[in-house]
Amino acid sequence: MRLTLRRCNGSLLRASNAKMQGLSRGEKLVVLLCFAMILSSSCLVRRRVVPPPGKPKENRPLLVATKEELIARIHQASDPIQSFTIKADMSPSVGQLYGGEVTDYATITGFLLFHRPADIRVIGQDPVIHSTLFDMVSTGNDFRVSLPTKNQFVIGTNDAPATSKNKLENLRPAAFLTSLLIMPPEAADLTMMEDDTNETKAVYIVQVIHRDGEQLHLMRNIYFDRYTLEINRQKTFDANGYIKSDTKYSEWRVFNGVRFPTSIDIQRPQDGYELILTVLDMKMNMADVTAEKFVLNQPPGATVKTLGGCCAGCACSP
């Protein structure tokens, strides 16, 4: 029998190919002493303080909610909105949003109009001379974009692929619609809830899953701040699970009895651009937002460019 003793903050014993019954009285005493030292607080034991869950230096208590209560909050944020007009600062950036070079452009003035169910118009103006930089409209799956500075009129469908090397020219009005509105899950959708809380963050996530036959597709993640239970983020995904849009919401305010975020950060990593909207003025559910506000005709002499299938009633239609 062979014993080897090694020192580690006291003593650590290794006994090889031996049984306690075969040890002498002195050897048994050494083994017992080593075990006692290993189990003591001075050997192989370290105590540390784990910070409470949530944001550092945050003294507010975490709020608790069920999945059903969170979905009800989505309805509260979405259902009252029938129409709106927004004046906002729009700060665009293009490039590799998830690591790489990004170019920031000058902030422009934006005007956004929305009417249920899915009509949206976005106008961008030069903040100094107030000339129109772009005017885009989407009604259903069709969109039209007027680019006066290029004397160009773009028409097509919202699912048409982005083809321009200028990322900002790939802006689609439907991208604004996806980010500005936080729609509740549809009746046929599956939903799951995750508590994503650790020592640096505290959020609930409601996952919206679409069933396509036997296939399940993650469509959206909706994030709730556990200190307020307000929605602070929404991600949408393509059919392969890659991020289509990642939108962050903050500074919620009440407009005509309806809460709406006044800081909206839209990232579209596949399209290569980011757009930060800072709401300057908003009118909610006004009667003057009518269907006529979403008519955009081709300017005389403008060159027509068609993307995807031809939209209904467009110049390319037979």
N, C-alpha and C positions, 0 to 999 in steps of 0.2 A: 504494500500500500504506500501511495505517495501523496503527500499534501503540498500544495503550493499556496503561499500567502502573498497577496499584493495589497498595497496600501492605496486607499481612495477616500479622502475625507474621513479617515478612521481606518477601517480594515475591511477587505473583501476577500472571502475565502472561496477557493475553488477546490472541491474534492472530486477526484477522478477515480472511477472504477473501485469505489469503496462504499460500504454501507455503514450507517451509524453503529450497527451492532459490532462491527469489526474494529471500531476505534477504541483506543485506550481512554481511560478516564480523563487524562489531561487533554487529549485531542478533542474529546467531546466537549469539554469546557471551552476550548478555543472556537469550535464551530458555533456553539450557542451564543457566545459573546459576539461573534461576527454577525449572526442573524439579528441579534438585538440592535446592533449598531446600524445595520442596513435599514431596519424598520424605524429607527429614530429619525427625528426631524433634521438631524445634522448630516445625514448621509443619503444621497439620492432623492431627496425631497426638496422641492422648491415651491414656495407659495407666491402667488402673484394676484394682483387686483385686475379683474376683468371689468372694463367700462360698461355701463348700462347700455341697452340697445338704443339705437337712434343716432341722430346727429351729435357730434361732439359739442359740449357746452350748451346743450339744449335742455332746459329745465322743465319744459311742458310735459305733461303725461301723454302717453300714446293712447290714441282712441281705438276702440274695438268695433268691428263691424262684420256682418255676415256677407256672403256673396249676394244674397237677395237684396240686402240694404245698399250695397255698392251699385248694383244694377239699377236700383230705384234712383240713386243719385245721378246716374247717367241720363235717365229719363227726365229728371228735374232740370238738367243742363240743356237738354235737346228739345224736348216736346214743346215748350212754350214758344220756341223760335219759329215764326212763320215767314218773316222777312227782316232785312236790316240794310242799312247803308253805313259804311265806315269810311272815315278819312284817316289815313295812317301814314307814318313814315315807313318806307320800305328800304331795307339795307341788304343788298344782294352780295353774295360771294360765290365764286366758282373755283373748282379744283378738286383735289383728292381730300374729301372731308375726313376720312378715317386714316390720315397719315400721308403727308405729302405737301405739295405747294398749293396754297389757296390765295386767290386774288380777291381783295375787297374792293367793291365799287362804291361810288358816291351814293348817299342816301337820296331817294327820290320820293315824291309825294304820290300816294296811291289812293284810289277811290274804289271801293268794293261794294257791289250790290248783290243781294241774295233774295230769292223767292222760292218757297216750297213748290214742288218737291226737290228740284235739282237745277234751278236756273241761277247762274252766277255770271257777273260781269266785273272785270278788273281793268282799271285804267291807270296807267302810269304817266306822270307828268314831270317835266323838268322843274325842279323846285325854284328856279330863278326866273325863267322866262315863261313858265307855265305852258309850254308847248307839249303836245301829246307824244310820248315816246312809244307807247303801245296801247292797244285797246282790244281786249279779248273777251269773248262771250262763249259760254257753254250752256246748251239746253239739251238735257238728256245725254246722249252719247256723241252729239255733234259739237264741234267747236269752230270758231272763226277768230282770226287774229289779224288786226290791221297794224302794220308797221309803217307809219307815215315817213319816217326818216329814210326808209329804204324803198318807199313807194311799192310796198309788197302787201298782198292780201293772202293769208294762209287759211285754208279750209281743210276739214277732215274729221276724223273720229278720235275720241279721247284715247283709244287703245293703240293709235298709230305710233310706231317707234320713233324715238328722237333721232334726227338725222343731221342736225346742224352742228358744225364744229364750234359755233358760238353757243355755249351752254344756256345762256339766258334766252336765246331764241327757241329753246326747247321747253320753255315754260308753257304749261297747259292750265287753263282755268279750272279743270277738274282737280288739279293738284291742290289748289287753294281750297276747293270744296271739301276734299278729304281731310284737310288739316283744320279748317275753321269750324267744322261741325263734328261733334263727338256723338256719333249715332249709337243708339241702343242696339243690343243684339237682336237679330231677327228671330221669329218664333221657331224656325227650323234649326237655328244655330245651337251648338253645344257651348257651354261655358264652364270654366274652371277658375278657381281662385287660388292665389299663392300669396303667402306672407313672406315678403322679402325684406326681413329686418335683421340688421346686425349692428356692430358698433359704429358704423359710419352712415347708415341710412335706415329709413323706416317707411316702407311703402307696402301697400296691397297692390296686387296685379290681378285684373280680371282678363282672362284669355278667352277670346271669341274664336270658335272653331267651326268651320263650315264642312258639312258632310256632302261629299260628291260620290254617290253610289256607295261603294265600300271604302272609299278613300276619305281620310280626314285631313283638312288643310287648316293650319293656323293662319287666321286672317288678321287679327289685331290683338295687341296688348294694351290695356288701359290702366294707367298707374294712378294710385291715390296716395296723397300725403297722409301718413297716419297721425300727424299732429292736428290736421284740420279736416281730413277726409275729402279735400278738394282734389279734383283731377289735375295732375301736374305734367302728364306725359301721355302720348299715344303713339304706338308704333303700328305700321301696317306692313304686311309681308306679301311677297309674290308666291306663285304656286310652288316654288322650290324652297321656300322658307327664308329667302334673303330679304333684307329690309328694303322696302320701297320708300317709306317716309318715316321720319322720326321727329315728332313735334312736341315741343315743351311749352307749357302754359304757366303763366304766373300773373300776379296783380289783378285778380278778379274784381270786377266792379259791377254795380247794379245799373242797368239801363232799362227804364220803363218797366221796372219790376222783375227783370230777367238778369241773372248773373252771367257775365261773359269775361273772358280773360283779355286784358289790355296789352299783354306782352306775349307774343307768339313767335317761337323760333322754329322754322320749318327747315328740315334737312332732307334732301333727296339724294342719297349717296350714289344710286345707280345713274341718276341724271347729272350728277356732278355739280350741284349747286345748293346753296343755303339762302334762305330769305328770312330776315327778322322783321316782323311787323310790330310797330308801336302804335297803338290806337290813340289817335288825337281826339276824335269825336265819333259818336255812334248814335244812330237813331234806330230803335228797335220796334218792329211790327207797325210800321207806318203804312197808311192806306195808299200813299202815292207810289209805292214800289209795285208797278203793274207790269204786265207782259210786254208792253211797248218799250220798256226800259231795256229789254234784252234783245232788241233787234239791232243787228250790225250789218249794214250793207257794204258791198264792195265800193270803195272810193273810185271815182272816174279816173281812168288811166292807170290804175294800180295793176301790177303784174300778179296773176293768180298762181299760187303754189298749192298743190293738193297733196295731203299726207293720208295714207291709209285709204279706206274706202271713201267714196264721195258722200258728203253729208246730204241729207234730205233738203231739197230746194236750192242746193248750191249750183253755181254756174256749170260745174262739171256734170250735173245730172242730165240724163238724156231727155 
